[in-house]
Amino acid sequence: MGKGISIKNISGSTRVNLSCNHSKGVLYFVNTESNWVCKDEGMYSHSLIGFFNDLFTADEQRSNSLMKKWGIYFRNDDSKDI
């Protein structure tokens, strides 16, 4: 696994490998009742958008503080110009 982000679709699931010089991790995405609308190649994006949208609309202070700590921000762009 090189540095950065790599995405691998494997029959009904997606693995997103994250790495830098100092650490590495893997996000796993599997089909659920919330992301079934997307096929394999778009399922992880649908899951991430839904997750972050739910996280921010829940207005959970601890989660928002952690996101800010790590410099992660999210804006839901519902425009259909994609």
C-alpha positions, 0 to 999 in steps of 0.5 A: 500500500502506497502513501495516500488513499487507495480504494478496492472494490471486492464483491459487495464491499469496499476497502479504503486504505489510508496511509502516510509516513506516520500512520495507516488505517483501513475503512471497510464499507459493506452493503446495508439497508442505508446504502443499498441504492448504490452499486459497489463502486459508489457505495462507499461514497454514499455511506460516507456522505450519509454518515457525515450528514447524520453526524453533523445534523445530530449536532454532537459536540464531541464528534464535532470537536474531534472533527475540528481537531483533525481538520475534517469538515463536511458540507452536504452538496445536494445539487444534482449537477454531479 
